[in-house]
C-alpha cells in the first residue's frame, strides 16, 4: 500500500492488527505517527498485533511520533537522514525499543550508545521521576538537540551534578535553545535539574517552567529566579518563563492532518505568567 502511494507524506498506524511487522521505504513520507498497537482482545495474542516497524529508507522523513503511552513495539531506523522530531518517549514504553543503527533506546533509557544521532533537533520525554542522569544520556545520544520537552510527576533523585558531571560539562557543547519542564516545584531535585541547564547551556534562549496554580504568583517566581541563580546563567540572553496552565497531551496530534505540525510538542494553550532574564 505504501509503495503504491509515491506522494504519501503522512502515515498514522493506530490499532493495527493482523500483521506483526511493517517495513517502510518511501521517498516522500515526512511524518509517521504510532498510536495504540492493539485492540483489547488482542493483548494476549501477539501474533495479531503490530510489534515491529522498520524504516528502511525514508529520505524525507522529519517526524517520528509515539502517540500512545502504552506502545509495545520495536522501531528500527536504518536510513532517515532528515528525521528531526522524536517523541514522546515515556516510562510506559519500557516494552518498546527504538534503534538508530547500533544505538538502542529502551523506553526512554539509552541502553546502548555506539554512535550518536546528529539529526534529532526536537525531543519530548515523560519521566516518572525527574532524573538528570537519564536526560544527559539522551543528550549524548542526540548531541545536536535544540528543543527539549520534559514532563515529570514526582521529584525523584536529588540530581546533584557539580562533581558527578564535571567531565560532561567540560567536554560537551550543549546546543539546547528551548527547554520546557512540566511539574516544576521549588524543591531541591527540580531546582538542581533546572539550574544545571541554566548554568551550563550557553545557547539557551528560553526555559519554561510549568508550576501548580498555588505557586502562580510573582513572589514565588522572583524567589525561584534567585534560587536558580539566573544572574549566573551561561547564556546572557536566556529567559526564564513561568506558567500555571495544565496540558494533558504529550503529543498534540488528534487527527491525521496534525502530523504535518512542525513541532507537535509545543502547547499553544498555555497562558503567560511571568518572564525573567534576557536582554
Residue frames relative to the residue before (quaternion, step in Angstrom):
aa qw qx qy qz dx dy dz
X 1.0000 0.0000 0.0000 0.0000 0.00 0.00 0.00
X 0.6853 0.4794 -0.2911 0.4646 3.58 0.89 -0.94
X 0.6738 0.4965 -0.2992 0.4582 3.58 0.93 -0.88
X 0.6677 0.4902 -0.2985 0.4742 3.58 1.20 -0.45
X 0.6854 0.4079 -0.2758 0.5365 3.59 1.31 0.03
X 0.1144 -0.8599 0.4935 0.0635 3.61 0.40 1.17
X 0.7158 0.4172 -0.2713 0.4899 3.63 1.15 -0.38
X 0.3603 0.7478 -0.4830 0.2787 3.60 1.28 0.18
X 0.1273 -0.8179 0.5598 0.0384 3.61 -0.81 1.03
X 0.7888 0.2046 -0.1039 0.5702 3.64 1.10 -0.63
X 0.0293 -0.7932 0.6080 -0.0186 3.56 -0.93 0.96
X 0.0704 -0.7876 0.6121 0.0052 3.57 -0.77 1.10
X 0.0949 -0.7816 0.6162 0.0203 3.57 -0.68 1.15
X 0.1695 0.7937 -0.5526 0.1897 3.54 -0.35 1.27
X 0.8334 0.0228 -0.0695 0.5478 3.58 -0.91 1.00
X 0.2527 0.7882 -0.5137 0.2260 3.53 0.97 0.95
X 0.1469 0.7792 -0.5991 0.1112 3.57 -0.87 0.92
X 0.6332 0.5168 -0.4064 0.4083 3.54 -1.29 0.42
X 0.7596 0.1328 -0.1146 0.6263 3.57 1.34 -0.09
X 0.3696 -0.7742 0.4832 0.1748 3.57 -1.02 0.75
X 0.8123 0.1921 -0.0748 0.5456 3.58 1.13 -0.50
X 0.0834 -0.7667 0.6348 0.0468 3.55 -1.16 0.74
X 0.1189 -0.7613 0.6352 0.0538 3.57 -0.94 0.97
X 0.1299 -0.8238 0.5512 0.0251 3.56 -0.74 1.09
X 0.0804 0.7184 -0.6885 0.0582 3.49 -1.03 0.99
X 0.1996 0.7838 -0.5521 0.2025 3.56 -0.39 1.24
X 0.3814 -0.7614 0.4839 0.2016 3.55 -0.77 1.02
X 0.7774 0.3488 -0.1722 0.4943 3.63 1.17 -0.50
X 0.4744 0.6987 -0.4378 0.3085 3.61 1.19 -0.30
X 0.1542 -0.8206 0.5487 0.0425 3.58 -0.78 1.11
X 0.8112 0.1332 -0.0447 0.5676 3.62 1.08 -0.67
X 0.0546 -0.7598 0.6472 0.0303 3.53 -1.11 0.83
X 0.0766 -0.7854 0.6137 0.0241 3.56 -0.88 1.00
X 0.1565 -0.7859 0.5947 0.0649 3.56 -0.89 0.99
X 0.1353 -0.7960 0.5879 0.0497 3.56 -0.57 1.20
X 0.7788 -0.2565 0.2224 0.5275 3.58 -1.24 -0.35
X 0.3687 -0.7994 0.4467 0.1597 3.54 -0.79 1.05
X 0.8097 0.1589 -0.1194 0.5521 3.60 1.17 0.09
X 0.4768 -0.5916 0.5572 0.3349 3.50 -1.37 0.31
X 0.6930 -0.4990 0.3221 0.4087 3.56 -1.20 0.44
X 0.7184 0.4487 -0.2721 0.4566 3.60 0.90 -0.80
X 0.6436 0.5115 -0.3335 0.4615 3.61 1.27 0.11
X 0.3672 0.7711 -0.4678 0.2276 3.58 1.31 -0.05
X 0.7849 0.3089 -0.1530 0.5149 3.58 0.85 -0.94
X 0.6448 0.4666 -0.3247 0.5110 3.57 1.23 0.41
X 0.1220 -0.8542 0.5011 0.0654 3.59 0.45 1.22
X 0.6008 0.5720 -0.3671 0.4209 3.59 1.15 -0.43
X 0.6742 0.4923 -0.2918 0.4668 3.60 1.28 -0.22
X 0.7446 0.4099 -0.2253 0.4761 3.61 1.13 -0.48
X 0.6087 -0.5647 0.4258 0.3597 3.52 -1.29 0.48
X 0.0803 -0.8269 0.5565 -0.0026 3.58 -0.71 1.10
X 0.8159 0.1832 -0.0451 0.5465 3.57 1.13 -0.57
X 0.0459 -0.7611 0.6469 0.0127 3.55 -1.04 0.93
X 0.0599 -0.7965 0.6016 -0.0038 3.56 -0.72 1.09
X 0.1751 -0.7691 0.6093 0.0814 3.55 -0.63 1.16
X 0.1986 -0.8322 0.5118 0.0782 3.53 0.03 1.35
X 0.7835 -0.1467 0.1409 0.5871 3.56 0.83 -0.99
X 0.1849 0.7600 -0.5971 0.1780 3.57 -0.49 1.22
X 0.1479 -0.8619 0.4792 0.0752 3.59 0.36 1.22
X 0.7354 0.3924 -0.2286 0.5030 3.62 1.19 -0.44
X 0.4324 0.7244 -0.4562 0.2831 3.62 1.24 -0.09
X 0.1241 -0.8209 0.5571 0.0188 3.58 -0.77 1.12
X 0.8110 0.1858 -0.0617 0.5513 3.60 1.07 -0.73
X 0.0263 -0.7512 0.6596 -0.0006 3.56 -1.03 0.96
X 0.0213 -0.8553 0.5124 -0.0739 3.56 -0.24 1.35
X 0.2291 -0.7341 0.6271 0.1239 3.53 -1.01 0.94
X 0.1685 -0.8543 0.4900 0.0404 3.56 -0.24 1.32
X 0.7284 0.3360 -0.2192 0.5554 3.58 1.27 -0.14
X 0.4668 -0.6863 0.4887 0.2688 3.57 -1.07 0.75
X 0.7485 0.4185 -0.1958 0.4757 3.56 1.18 -0.41
X 0.2519 0.7841 -0.5230 0.2196 3.55 1.04 0.76
X 0.0743 -0.7453 0.6602 0.0569 3.52 -1.15 0.70
X 0.3865 0.7164 -0.4684 0.3434 3.54 0.25 1.29
X 0.2926 -0.7195 0.6007 0.1893 3.54 -1.17 0.62
X 0.0861 -0.7963 0.5986 0.0103 3.56 -0.75 1.11
X 0.0678 -0.7957 0.6019 0.0025 3.55 -0.75 1.07
X 0.1470 -0.7849 0.5996 0.0524 3.57 -0.72 1.13
X 0.1523 -0.8127 0.5600 0.0529 3.55 -0.40 1.23
X 0.8024 -0.0778 0.0824 0.5859 3.57 0.84 -0.97
X 0.3113 0.6947 -0.5924 0.2638 3.56 -0.45 1.32
X 0.0942 -0.8793 0.4644 0.0479 3.59 0.57 1.18
X 0.7170 0.4279 -0.2549 0.4877 3.62 1.18 -0.43
X 0.3970 0.7241 -0.4801 0.2958 3.60 1.25 0.12
X 0.0187 -0.8382 0.5428 -0.0489 3.59 -0.53 1.21
X 0.7704 0.3268 -0.1570 0.5245 3.60 1.10 -0.67
X 0.0420 0.8144 -0.5690 0.1062 3.57 -0.72 1.15
X 0.5760 0.5860 -0.4486 0.3516 3.59 -1.03 0.78
X 0.6351 -0.0282 -0.7185 -0.2823 1.46 -2.48 0.01
X 0.3116 -0.7320 0.5787 0.1796 3.57 -0.81 1.07
X 0.0440 -0.8357 0.5448 -0.0525 3.57 -0.74 1.08
X 0.5939 -0.5575 0.4379 0.3804 3.56 -1.24 0.44
X 0.5989 0.5636 -0.3560 0.4438 3.59 1.21 -0.44
X 0.6387 0.5217 -0.3215 0.4653 3.58 1.28 -0.24
X 0.2600 0.8120 -0.4967 0.1624 3.60 1.17 0.46
X 0.6746 0.4490 -0.2965 0.5053 3.58 1.22 -0.37
X 0.6165 0.5202 -0.3466 0.4788 3.57 1.28 0.12
X 0.1577 -0.7880 0.5918 0.0627 3.53 -1.16 0.67
X 0.1308 -0.7732 0.6188 0.0468 3.53 -1.02 0.92
X 0.0578 -0.8231 0.5643 -0.0285 3.57 -0.64 1.15
X 0.0722 -0.7463 0.6610 0.0315 3.54 -0.95 1.01
X 0.8063 -0.1204 0.0505 0.5769 3.57 -0.15 1.23
X 0.7759 -0.2565 0.2177 0.5337 3.57 -0.42 -1.25
X 0.5581 0.5784 -0.3950 0.4448 3.59 1.29 0.20
X 0.1191 -0.8293 0.5460 0.0067 3.57 -0.79 1.06
X 0.0953 -0.7574 0.6448 0.0384 3.54 -1.07 0.91
X 0.1272 -0.7803 0.6110 0.0403 3.57 -0.74 1.11
X 0.7834 0.0192 -0.0683 0.6175 3.56 -0.39 1.24
X 0.6902 -0.3766 0.2865 0.5475 3.59 -0.29 -1.25
X 0.5551 0.6062 -0.3867 0.4182 3.59 1.27 0.25
X 0.3640 -0.7015 0.5688 0.2278 3.55 -0.95 0.92
X 0.1247 -0.8315 0.5402 0.0342 3.59 -0.37 1.23
X 0.7875 0.0737 -0.0448 0.6102 3.58 1.23 -0.41
X 0.0155 0.8039 -0.5915 0.0602 3.56 -0.59 1.19
X 0.0698 0.8127 -0.5703 0.0968 3.56 -0.22 1.29
X 0.7828 0.0494 -0.0374 0.6192 3.57 1.26 -0.35
X 0.4304 -0.7100 0.4936 0.2591 3.58 -0.93 0.87
X 0.3320 -0.7105 0.5869 0.2009 3.55 -1.29 0.48
X 0.2007 -0.8602 0.4624 0.0776 3.55 -0.05 1.32
X 0.6648 0.5656 -0.3161 0.3718 3.60 1.10 -0.51
X 0.5654 0.6044 -0.4004 0.3933 3.64 1.17 -0.35
X 0.1125 -0.8169 0.5654 0.0169 3.57 -0.75 1.13
X 0.7829 0.2177 -0.0966 0.5747 3.60 1.11 -0.70
X 0.0391 0.8098 -0.5795 0.0827 3.58 -0.76 1.07
X 0.0882 -0.7704 0.6293 0.0529 3.56 -1.10 0.79
X 0.0090 -0.7896 0.6132 -0.0206 3.56 -0.99 0.89
X 0.1767 -0.7526 0.6227 0.1210 3.54 -1.22 0.56
X 0.1067 -0.8294 0.5483 -0.0027 3.54 -0.44 1.29
X 0.4624 -0.6552 0.5051 0.3190 3.61 -1.02 0.68
X 0.7725 0.0942 -0.0372 0.6269 3.56 1.18 -0.74
X 0.5063 -0.6330 0.4815 0.3334 3.55 -1.01 0.73
X 0.0544 0.8235 -0.5513 0.1224 3.57 -0.50 1.20
X 0.3078 -0.7900 0.5070 0.1549 3.56 -0.29 1.27
X 0.6083 0.5740 -0.3572 0.4159 3.60 1.00 -0.77
X 0.6750 0.4920 -0.2961 0.4632 3.59 0.90 -0.92
X 0.6602 0.5020 -0.3129 0.4628 3.58 0.96 -0.82
X 0.6273 0.5196 -0.3363 0.4728 3.60 1.02 -0.72
X 0.6195 0.5282 -0.3411 0.4699 3.61 1.02 -0.72
X 0.6464 0.5023 -0.3167 0.4791 3.60 1.03 -0.74
X 0.6297 0.5224 -0.3335 0.4684 3.59 1.05 -0.72
X 0.6289 0.5179 -0.3327 0.4750 3.59 1.05 -0.70
X 0.6599 0.5010 -0.2965 0.4750 3.55 1.07 -0.77
X 0.7807 0.1872 -0.0778 0.5911 3.58 1.04 -0.89
X 0.0847 -0.8774 0.4694 0.0504 3.62 0.51 1.15
X 0.6992 0.4500 -0.2744 0.4831 3.62 1.19 -0.37
X 0.2962 0.7897 -0.4883 0.2241 3.57 1.28 0.31
X 0.1664 -0.8125 0.5560 0.0554 3.58 -0.89 1.00
X 0.7910 0.1599 -0.0869 0.5841 3.59 1.11 -0.63
X 0.0334 -0.8064 0.5891 -0.0387 3.55 -0.79 1.09
X 0.1008 -0.7857 0.6102 0.0097 3.56 -0.81 1.12
X 0.0247 -0.8215 0.5671 -0.0546 3.57 -0.64 1.17
X 0.0691 -0.7477 0.6589 0.0453 3.51 -1.00 0.94
X 0.0443 0.7935 -0.6054 0.0441 3.57 -0.93 0.88
X 0.4102 -0.7408 0.4923 0.2014 3.54 -1.14 0.71
X 0.8218 0.0615 0.0074 0.5663 3.58 0.75 -1.03
X 0.7110 -0.5226 0.2844 0.3748 3.54 -1.27 0.42
X 0.1896 -0.8135 0.5308 0.1434 3.62 0.81 -0.90
X 0.8245 -0.2168 0.1748 0.4925 3.54 -1.14 -0.74
X 0.6356 -0.5657 0.3780 0.3649 3.54 -1.29 0.33
X 0.2744 -0.8119 0.4771 0.1948 3.59 1.26 -0.42
X 0.1755 0.7647 -0.5897 0.1918 3.57 0.87 0.96
X 0.0505 -0.8557 0.5148 -0.0161 3.59 -0.80 0.89
X 0.4889 0.7055 -0.4384 0.2665 3.64 1.06 -0.47
X 0.7636 0.3053 -0.1818 0.5391 3.61 0.87 -0.85
X 0.6563 0.5665 -0.3156 0.3857 3.55 0.87 -0.99
X 0.8078 0.2363 -0.0972 0.5312 3.57 0.92 -0.92
X 0.2224 0.8089 -0.5148 0.1768 3.57 1.16 0.60
X 0.6726 0.4968 -0.3050 0.4557 3.60 0.89 -0.89
X 0.6262 0.5322 -0.3353 0.4607 3.56 1.02 -0.79
X 0.6614 0.5137 -0.3052 0.4533 3.59 0.91 -0.92
X 0.6942 0.4889 -0.2767 0.4499 3.58 0.96 -0.86
X 0.7822 0.3752 -0.1694 0.4677 3.58 1.01 -0.82
X 0.7348 0.4322 -0.2260 0.4714 3.59 1.13 -0.58
X 0.2742 -0.7466 0.5874 0.1495 3.55 -0.97 0.92
X 0.2330 -0.7920 0.5524 0.1153 3.59 -0.35 1.25
X 0.2337 -0.8154 0.5214 0.0934 3.58 -0.55 1.20
X 0.4065 0.7529 -0.4560 0.2447 3.60 1.24 -0.15
X 0.1608 -0.7800 0.6014 0.0638 3.53 -0.99 0.98
X 0.7909 0.1558 -0.0614 0.5886 3.57 1.14 -0.70
X 0.0152 0.7704 -0.6368 0.0270 3.56 -0.96 0.96
X 0.0592 -0.7672 0.6383 0.0227 3.56 -0.93 0.96
X 0.0433 -0.8018 0.5955 -0.0260 3.57 -0.67 1.15
X 0.1481 -0.7900 0.5920 0.0588 3.55 -0.58 1.18
X 0.7602 0.3415 -0.2722 0.4811 3.54 -1.08 0.77
X 0.3327 0.7568 -0.5034 0.2512 3.59 1.15 0.51
X 0.0077 0.7470 -0.6646 0.0153 3.51 -1.14 0.86
X 0.5238 -0.6487 0.4472 0.3237 3.56 -1.10 0.50
X 0.3868 0.6898 -0.5127 0.3341 3.56 0.77 1.07
X 0.7132 -0.5336 0.2510 0.3788 3.53 -1.15 0.74
X 0.6622 0.5223 -0.3368 0.4186 3.64 0.81 -0.87
X 0.7196 0.4245 -0.2502 0.4893 3.59 0.96 -0.83
X 0.5751 0.5508 -0.3731 0.4760 3.57 1.17 -0.50
X 0.6618 0.5030 -0.3027 0.4662 3.58 0.91 -0.93
X 0.6427 0.5329 -0.3185 0.4489 3.56 0.97 -0.87
X 0.7143 0.4513 -0.2612 0.4667 3.58 0.75 -1.05
X 0.6685 0.5116 -0.3118 0.4407 3.60 0.93 -0.85
X 0.5407 0.6110 -0.4069 0.4108 3.61 1.14 -0.54
X 0.7304 0.4195 -0.2400 0.4826 3.58 0.85 -0.94
X 0.6291 0.5310 -0.3461 0.4499 3.60 1.00 -0.71
X 0.7474 0.4178 -0.2161 0.4692 3.57 0.97 -0.84
X 0.7880 0.3360 -0.1614 0.4901 3.61 1.18 -0.36
X 0.6435 0.5043 -0.3360 0.4677 3.63 1.17 -0.35
X 0.2148 -0.8445 0.4806 0.0983 3.58 0.00 1.32
X 0.6960 0.4440 -0.2730 0.4938 3.60 1.23 -0.31
X 0.3927 0.7555 -0.4538 0.2629 3.58 1.29 0.00
X 0.1779 -0.7890 0.5830 0.0771 3.56 -0.95 0.95
X 0.8190 -0.0136 0.0575 0.5707 3.59 0.98 -0.83
X 0.0402 -0.7439 0.6663 0.0330 3.53 -1.02 0.91
X 0.1274 -0.7894 0.5993 0.0386 3.55 -0.74 1.12
X 0.1053 -0.7897 0.6039 0.0226 3.55 -0.82 1.07
X 0.2012 -0.7718 0.5938 0.1055 3.55 -0.71 1.10
X 0.0836 -0.8150 0.5732 -0.0115 3.57 -0.66 1.16
X 0.6099 -0.5315 0.4296 0.4011 3.55 -1.29 0.21
X 0.6440 -0.5645 0.3553 0.3748 3.55 -1.13 0.64
X 0.6122 0.5638 -0.3576 0.4236 3.59 1.08 -0.65
X 0.7080 0.4258 -0.2516 0.5042 3.59 1.22 -0.49
X 0.4987 0.6938 -0.4011 0.3303 3.56 1.29 0.05
X 0.4937 0.6292 -0.4626 0.3826 3.57 0.51 1.16
X 0.6555 -0.5636 0.3521 0.3587 3.54 -1.20 0.60
X 0.5976 0.5692 -0.3657 0.4303 3.58 1.10 -0.63
X 0.6670 0.4905 -0.2904 0.4798 3.57 0.91 -0.95
X 0.6505 0.5286 -0.3205 0.4413 3.59 0.90 -0.91
X 0.6789 0.4870 -0.2911 0.4660 3.57 0.87 -0.95
X 0.6264 0.5426 -0.3270 0.4541 3.57 1.03 -0.82
X 0.6847 0.4915 -0.2854 0.4562 3.59 0.91 -0.93
X 0.5870 0.5646 -0.3724 0.4449 3.59 1.08 -0.58
X 0.6636 0.4897 -0.2965 0.4816 3.54 1.06 -0.75
X 0.6618 0.5114 -0.2999 0.4588 3.56 0.92 -0.93
X 0.7140 0.4456 -0.2429 0.4823 3.59 1.02 -0.84
X 0.3908 -0.7630 0.4421 0.2640 3.59 1.34 0.08
X 0.0437 0.8399 -0.5367 0.0678 3.55 0.84 0.99
X 0.6260 0.5538 -0.3491 0.4238 3.59 1.06 -0.65
X 0.7137 0.4137 -0.2445 0.5096 3.61 1.24 -0.36
X 0.3213 0.7855 -0.4871 0.2059 3.59 1.24 0.16
X 0.5615 -0.6430 0.4202 0.3078 3.54 -1.10 0.83
X 0.7388 0.3001 -0.1828 0.5750 3.56 1.12 -0.69
X 0.3574 -0.7709 0.4843 0.2087 3.58 -0.47 1.15
X 0.6847 0.4587 -0.2906 0.4861 3.60 1.20 -0.36
X 0.4456 0.7089 -0.4497 0.3108 3.61 1.25 -0.03
X 0.1805 -0.7726 0.6021 0.0889 3.56 -1.05 0.85
X 0.2517 -0.7372 0.6111 0.1403 3.53 -1.18 0.71
X 0.0523 -0.8242 0.5631 -0.0315 3.56 -0.56 1.20
X 0.1796 -0.7807 0.5922 0.0871 3.57 -0.97 0.92
X 0.0255 0.7794 -0.6259 0.0137 3.55 -1.15 0.68
X 0.2916 -0.7571 0.5587 0.1724 3.58 -1.16 0.59
X 0.4662 0.6929 -0.4443 0.3241 3.58 1.25 -0.03
X 0.2986 -0.7581 0.5588 0.1541 3.55 -0.98 0.90
X 0.0441 -0.7800 0.6242 0.0053 3.55 -1.03 0.83
X 0.2391 -0.8231 0.5058 0.0977 3.57 -0.57 1.17
X 0.5995 0.5603 -0.3701 0.4355 3.59 1.23 -0.14
X 0.3573 -0.7155 0.5576 0.2224 3.56 -0.94 0.90
X 0.7691 0.0882 -0.0272 0.6324 3.54 1.12 -0.80
X 0.3242 -0.7754 0.5121 0.1773 3.58 -0.73 1.03
X 0.3891 0.6603 -0.5288 0.3647 3.50 0.48 1.33
X 0.0136 -0.8226 0.5664 -0.0483 3.55 -0.42 1.26
X 0.7752 0.1669 -0.0683 0.6054 3.54 1.28 -0.33
X 0.6797 -0.4912 0.3551 0.4131 3.55 -1.22 0.45
X 0.6547 0.5348 -0.3223 0.4259 3.59 0.95 -0.82
X 0.6018 0.5807 -0.3589 0.4145 3.61 1.18 -0.47
X 0.5234 0.6526 -0.4081 0.3657 3.59 1.22 -0.27
X 0.6212 0.5471 -0.3480 0.4402 3.59 1.23 -0.29
X 0.4681 0.6762 -0.4516 0.3460 3.62 1.26 -0.18
X 0.4981 -0.6924 0.4387 0.2828 3.56 -0.75 1.07
X 0.7978 0.0805 -0.0212 0.5971 3.57 0.93 -0.93
X 0.1370 -0.8470 0.5102 0.0600 3.62 0.06 1.25
X 0.6138 0.5520 -0.3542 0.4395 3.62 1.24 -0.01
X 0.5762 0.5954 -0.3695 0.4207 3.57 1.25 -0.25
X 0.2227 -0.7864 0.5667 0.1038 3.55 -0.63 1.16
X 0.2268 -0.8026 0.5433 0.0966 3.55 -0.72 1.10
X 0.5789 0.6042 -0.3775 0.3967 3.59 1.25 0.10
X 0.5019 0.6566 -0.4330 0.3597 3.60 1.23 -0.15
X 0.3147 -0.7356 0.5728 0.1782 3.52 -1.12 0.77
X 0.5073 -0.6508 0.4725 0.3097 3.55 -1.04 0.72
X 0.1256 -0.7989 0.5852 0.0601 3.56 -0.99 0.85
X 0.7822 -0.2350 0.1870 0.5458 3.57 0.63 -1.04
X 0.0658 -0.7870 0.6127 0.0300 3.57 -1.03 0.78
X 0.0725 -0.7927 0.6053 0.0020 3.51 -1.09 0.83
X 0.7288 0.4138 -0.3090 0.4497 3.56 -1.17 0.60
X 0.5710 0.5974 -0.4451 0.3450 3.54 -1.33 -0.30
X 0.7279 -0.4211 0.3017 0.4493 3.52 -1.33 -0.13
